[in-house]
Amino acid sequence: MHDRDGKIWMDGQLVDWRDAKIHVLSHTLHYGCGAFEGVRAYKTPDGTAIFRLREHTERLFNSAKILRMKIPFSFEEVMEAQKAVVRENQLESCYLRPLTWIGSEKLGVSPKGNTVHLMVAAWPWGAYLGEEGLKRGIRVKISSYTRHHVNITMTQAKAVSNYTNSILANMEATEDGYDEAMLLDASGFVSEGAGENLFVIKNGVVYTPDLSAGALNGITRNTIFSICADLGLKVVEKRITRDEVYICDEAFFTGTAAEVTPIRELDRIELGCGSRGPITEKIQAAFFDIVGGRNPKYAEWLTPV
Ligand code: PMP
């Protein structure tokens, strides 16, 4: 990953990909206090555009605020940095990774007095859970790891350290032959995937765990709310039990990387028709129309680079 051509935006400058390095004594590397975003840019009829750039940038600043980190760049500068990275690397469609971290002035748990840094990289990244997964659905397993409690790590921050839990869950599930993990909150209610929000459909109503279950406030999740409103589908945020998922008609994961990925099986129990369900298919098609610039209603969600 580190050995390729291209430019990475680092602390205000576009540097060669291979030179985008930090010191081994960086505070974030030792204690995990840092925040990041996952953003996508898509090819549209009007050229490449970043999807919901403003909302991703807002979440990055909010994550930093929650972690008591002060990003040393303005909101506009961070928006501009993301556009520049896509432009300079001449990417038609790609994934973007902004990340803010704490510098190496000193170690010790308290980062007080250390500098805060920001970088943005971008590279082509296809379907996160596979092209086949987008069409046929993926196989998921309830994790033996509990999702973050809202007062242990801060679940509305897309914090670097939150992802140890995701890595453990994903590795356990994939080593057992599944495509992804689904995590329960500390009370046993369904929370989210290792890097995705969850939706289930029952009798034509769309349900998703409310955020008190420790799930990230996903920007794709929010996009699904608008799509469902357009399709005349009711969305209910509520506590969901794992057996409610077993007996749902359809289920899918959402995320910037995962986009809209149907779930065809949970814990070896077939969900609904055992493939991508008809409502999921409609929602997925509407999603790809929006990100691909084919729905003028949502033109303001697309920022040309
Ligand atoms: N939950 C977790 C844990 C995630 O990492 C992600 C990906 N950012 C999501 C949900 C989905 O969020 P979004 O739709 O904003 O990418």
Boltz pocket constraint, residues with backbone or C-beta under 6 A from the ligand:
constraints:
  - pocket:
      binder: B
      contacts: [[A, 38], [A, 166], [A, 192], [A, 193], [A, 194], [A, 195], [A, 196], [A, 197], [A, 215], [A, 216], [A, 217], [A, 218], [A, 219], [A, 220], [A, 221], [A, 254], [A, 255], [A, 256], [A, 257]]
      max_distance: 6.0
